[in-house]
Amino acid sequence: MAEPHRQPASAAARSPGSPTVTIMVAGRAGAGTLVRIVGRLDAREAPRVARELAAVNRLPRRGPPRLTLDLSGVSYLDDTGLEVLLQLQDRLAAQGGELELQSPTAAVVRLLHEAHLHGAAGLRAPARELRPPTGP
C-alpha cells in the first residue's frame, strides 16, 4: 500500500514558490522501501528532498535498510541533487544498507556519466539503465 509523503501538484496549480519535486513512499517490504521521485531535483529542492529521504530512512524496518529510488519521473538533476543521492548512499552504507536507482531518466544517467558515477559502488541500477545517453 502506498504511503504518499506529498501529493503531486499539477503544473497549472504551482506557484513560483511551490515545490517542483514530489516524493512518495510507493511500497515497503521488510527492510526494503521503494520511493518514487517526480520532478526537478535541483539546488532549490535538494534540502527538502534530503530531509524527506532521511525521514523515510528512519521508518521502522527489519534488517539493514534497502532503499530503491524510482527515478523514472525525474525531469532534471543537478550537482546538488546528485549530492543528496550520494549522501543518502553514504548513510545507508554506514548502516549496512544499500541504495538502488530504478529507471533513471536520461537526465539522471547523463549527470551520472558526467560525474563518472555510472558504475559507482552503492549507486546500483541495472546496467542497461546506465548506458551513456546518445545525442545532444
C-alpha positions as a Markdown table, in Angstrom:
| # | Residue | x | y | z |
|---|---|---|---|---|
| 1 | Met | 0.0 | 0.0 | 0.0 |
| 2 | Ala | 1.3 | 3.4 | -0.9 |
| 3 | Glu | 2.2 | 5.9 | 1.8 |
| 4 | Pro | 2.3 | 9.3 | 0.0 |
| 5 | His | 4.6 | 11.9 | 1.6 |
| 6 | Arg | 3.5 | 14.6 | -0.8 |
| 7 | Gln | 0.6 | 14.9 | -3.1 |
| 8 | Pro | 1.7 | 15.8 | -6.7 |
| 9 | Ala | 0.7 | 19.3 | -7.7 |
| 10 | Ser | -0.3 | 19.9 | -11.3 |
| 11 | Ala | 1.8 | 22.3 | -13.3 |
| 12 | Ala | -1.0 | 24.7 | -13.5 |
| 13 | Ala | -1.5 | 24.8 | -9.7 |
| 14 | Arg | 2.1 | 25.5 | -8.9 |
| 15 | Ser | 3.1 | 29.0 | -7.8 |
| 16 | Pro | 6.7 | 30.2 | -8.1 |
| 17 | Gly | 7.4 | 29.1 | -4.5 |
| 18 | Ser | 5.8 | 25.7 | -4.8 |
| 19 | Pro | 7.8 | 22.5 | -4.7 |
| 20 | Thr | 8.9 | 21.3 | -8.1 |
| 21 | Val | 9.6 | 17.7 | -6.9 |
| 22 | Thr | 7.3 | 15.1 | -5.3 |
| 23 | Ile | 8.4 | 12.3 | -3.1 |
| 24 | Met | 6.2 | 9.3 | -2.4 |
| 25 | Val | 6.7 | 6.1 | -0.5 |
| 26 | Ala | 5.4 | 3.7 | -3.1 |
| 27 | Gly | 5.9 | 0.4 | -1.3 |
| 28 | Arg | 7.6 | -1.3 | 1.7 |
| 29 | Ala | 8.6 | -4.9 | 2.4 |
| 30 | Gly | 10.8 | -5.9 | 5.4 |
| 31 | Ala | 13.9 | -3.7 | 5.2 |
| 32 | Gly | 13.2 | -2.5 | 1.6 |
| 33 | Thr | 11.4 | 0.7 | 0.7 |
| 34 | Leu | 10.5 | 1.9 | -2.7 |
| 35 | Val | 10.4 | 5.7 | -3.1 |
| 36 | Arg | 9.2 | 7.5 | -6.2 |
| 37 | Ile | 10.7 | 10.9 | -7.0 |
| 38 | Val | 9.0 | 13.0 | -9.7 |
| 39 | Gly | 10.1 | 16.5 | -10.9 |
| 40 | Arg | 13.2 | 18.6 | -10.7 |
| 41 | Leu | 15.8 | 17.5 | -8.2 |
| 42 | Asp | 17.8 | 20.7 | -8.1 |
| 43 | Ala | 19.5 | 23.1 | -5.7 |
| 44 | Arg | 16.2 | 24.7 | -4.7 |
| 45 | Glu | 14.6 | 21.3 | -3.8 |
| 46 | Ala | 17.7 | 19.4 | -2.5 |
| 47 | Pro | 17.4 | 20.4 | 1.2 |
| 48 | Arg | 13.7 | 19.3 | 1.4 |
| 49 | Val | 14.4 | 16.1 | -0.6 |
| 50 | Ala | 17.3 | 15.3 | 1.7 |
| 51 | Arg | 15.1 | 15.8 | 4.8 |
| 52 | Glu | 12.3 | 13.7 | 3.4 |
| 53 | Leu | 14.6 | 10.8 | 2.3 |
| 54 | Ala | 16.2 | 10.9 | 5.8 |
| 55 | Ala | 12.7 | 10.6 | 7.3 |
| 56 | Val | 12.0 | 7.6 | 5.0 |
| 57 | Asn | 15.2 | 6.0 | 6.2 |
| 58 | Arg | 14.0 | 6.3 | 9.8 |
| 59 | Leu | 10.8 | 4.4 | 9.1 |
| 60 | Pro | 10.7 | 1.1 | 11.1 |
| 61 | Arg | 12.1 | -1.9 | 9.3 |
| 62 | Arg | 13.6 | -5.3 | 9.7 |
| 63 | Gly | 17.4 | -5.6 | 8.9 |
| 64 | Pro | 19.7 | -3.2 | 7.2 |
| 65 | Pro | 18.0 | -0.6 | 5.1 |
| 66 | Arg | 17.4 | -1.2 | 1.4 |
| 67 | Leu | 16.1 | 1.9 | -0.4 |
| 68 | Thr | 15.1 | 1.8 | -4.0 |
| 69 | Leu | 14.5 | 5.2 | -5.7 |
| 70 | Asp | 12.3 | 5.1 | -8.7 |
| 71 | Leu | 13.7 | 8.0 | -10.8 |
| 72 | Ser | 11.5 | 7.5 | -13.8 |
| 73 | Gly | 9.8 | 10.8 | -13.2 |
| 74 | Val | 12.9 | 12.9 | -12.6 |
| 75 | Ser | 13.0 | 15.5 | -15.3 |
| 76 | Tyr | 16.1 | 17.3 | -14.2 |
| 77 | Leu | 19.0 | 16.5 | -11.8 |
| 78 | Asp | 21.8 | 18.9 | -11.0 |
| 79 | Asp | 25.0 | 18.6 | -8.9 |
| 80 | Thr | 23.2 | 19.5 | -5.7 |
| 81 | Gly | 20.6 | 16.8 | -6.3 |
| 82 | Leu | 23.3 | 14.3 | -7.1 |
| 83 | Glu | 25.0 | 15.2 | -3.8 |
| 84 | Val | 21.7 | 14.4 | -2.0 |
| 85 | Leu | 21.8 | 10.9 | -3.5 |
| 86 | Leu | 25.5 | 10.4 | -2.7 |
| 87 | Gln | 25.0 | 11.5 | 0.9 |
| 88 | Leu | 22.0 | 9.1 | 1.2 |
| 89 | Gln | 24.1 | 6.3 | -0.2 |
| 90 | Asp | 26.8 | 7.0 | 2.4 |
| 91 | Arg | 24.2 | 7.0 | 5.3 |
| 92 | Leu | 22.7 | 3.7 | 4.1 |
| 93 | Ala | 26.2 | 2.1 | 3.7 |
| 94 | Ala | 27.1 | 3.2 | 7.2 |
| 95 | Gln | 24.1 | 1.2 | 8.4 |
| 96 | Gly | 25.0 | -1.8 | 6.3 |
| 97 | Gly | 22.3 | -0.9 | 3.8 |
| 98 | Glu | 22.2 | -0.1 | 0.1 |
| 99 | Leu | 20.7 | 2.3 | -2.3 |
| 100 | Glu | 19.4 | 1.3 | -5.8 |
| 101 | Leu | 18.4 | 3.7 | -8.5 |
| 102 | Gln | 15.5 | 2.3 | -10.6 |
| 103 | Ser | 14.5 | 3.5 | -14.0 |
| 104 | Pro | 16.7 | 6.6 | -14.1 |
| 105 | Thr | 15.8 | 9.1 | -16.8 |
| 106 | Ala | 18.2 | 10.4 | -19.4 |
| 107 | Ala | 18.8 | 13.5 | -17.3 |
| 108 | Val | 19.9 | 11.3 | -14.4 |
| 109 | Val | 22.1 | 9.0 | -16.5 |
| 110 | Arg | 23.7 | 11.9 | -18.2 |
| 111 | Leu | 24.8 | 13.5 | -14.9 |
| 112 | Leu | 26.0 | 10.1 | -13.5 |
| 113 | His | 28.2 | 9.7 | -16.6 |
| 114 | Glu | 29.5 | 13.3 | -16.4 |
| 115 | Ala | 30.4 | 12.7 | -12.8 |
| 116 | His | 31.9 | 9.3 | -13.6 |
| 117 | Leu | 29.5 | 7.6 | -11.1 |
| 118 | His | 27.6 | 5.3 | -13.5 |
| 119 | Gly | 29.5 | 2.3 | -12.0 |
| 120 | Ala | 30.0 | 3.6 | -8.5 |
| 121 | Ala | 29.6 | 1.1 | -5.7 |
| 122 | Gly | 26.4 | 1.7 | -3.8 |
| 123 | Leu | 24.6 | 3.6 | -6.6 |
| 124 | Arg | 23.2 | 0.4 | -8.2 |
| 125 | Ala | 21.0 | 0.2 | -11.2 |
| 126 | Pro | 20.5 | -2.4 | -13.9 |
| 127 | Ala | 23.4 | -1.9 | -16.4 |
| 128 | Arg | 21.0 | -1.4 | -19.3 |
| 129 | Glu | 19.6 | 1.7 | -17.5 |
| 130 | Leu | 23.0 | 3.3 | -17.1 |
| 131 | Arg | 24.1 | 3.3 | -20.7 |
| 132 | Pro | 25.5 | 6.6 | -21.8 |
| 133 | Pro | 22.9 | 8.9 | -23.3 |
| 134 | Thr | 23.0 | 9.5 | -27.0 |
| 135 | Gly | 22.5 | 12.7 | -28.9 |
| 136 | Pro | 22.9 | 16.3 | -27.6 |
